[in-house]
């Protein structure tokens, strides 16, 4: 094989490797976007369910913060952030049981 044929073969090999890598990257990007959306939905559902519990217990002082968190979560501004509503629920339940 001549030098130019070797170079052409190497070029074609690298082009194929590039296409494979690009396709894998596209798949990874889609998987990441799916995971982000699932997380966003899950976090908003969790917070809204917590707000429902707090509302039932008559505790609504942090609702603005929770709503802002949900909006930011849905817009993708805070991917991976989990708000600590569970502590507020536990505290409200303890206070309502203590009355």
N, C-alpha and C positions, 0 to 999 in steps of 0.2 A: 504494500500500500504506500502511495506517495505521501509526502508531508501534507499536501493540501487535502488529500482524502482523509487523512487522520484528523486534521483540523476541522473539516466539515463534519465528520462523525462526532467529534467532541462537541461541536456547536449544536448539532441535532440532539445529542444526548442531554445537553444542558437546557435546551429549549423544552424538551419533554419533562425534565425534572422541574423546571420552572412552572409548567402547566399543572403538574401534579401538586406542587406546593401551593399554587394559587387556588386550585380546587379545594385542597384541604383547608386553607385559610378561610375560604368562603363558607365551608361547612362549619368550621369552628365559630365563625362570626354569627351564623344563623343559630347555632346552639347557644351561644352566649346571649343573643337577643331573646331567645325563647326563655332561657333561665332567668334573665332579668325581668321579663314580663311576668313570669310565674311568681317570682319573689315579690314584685310590686303588688300583684293581685292578692297574694297571701298575706302580706303585711297590712294592706288596707282592710281586708276582711277581718283580720285579727283585731285591729284597732277599732273598727266599727262595732264588732261584737263586744269588745270591752267597753266602748262608750254606751252601748245598749244596757249592759249590766250596771254601769255607773249611774246612768239615767234612772234606771229602776230603783237604785238605792238613794236617789236624790242628790248625787254628787256630780255637779256639772262645771265646776270652776276651771278645769283645764281643757274644756272642749275646744276652745280656740286653738290651743297648741296642738291638739290631736287632729283637728281638721287641717291645719297648716301642714302638719306632717304627712297626712294622707295626700294632699294636693301635690306636695313636693315629691312624694314617692311615686305617684302616678305620672308625673312629668319627667321622672328619671333624674331629678336633681340630687337625690340622696340614695342611690343604689347601695344596698347592703346595710343601711341604717335601720335598727330596730328600736322603737321607742319603748320606754319602760312603763307601760300602762298596767302591767300585771301587779306591780307593787301598789298602785293606787286602788286597784280592785280589791286586793287583799286587805288593805287598810280600811276601805269603805265597808267591806263585809264584816270585819272585826268590830268596827264602830257601830254598825247596825245591830249586830248580835249583842253588843254590850249595853244597848239602850234598854 
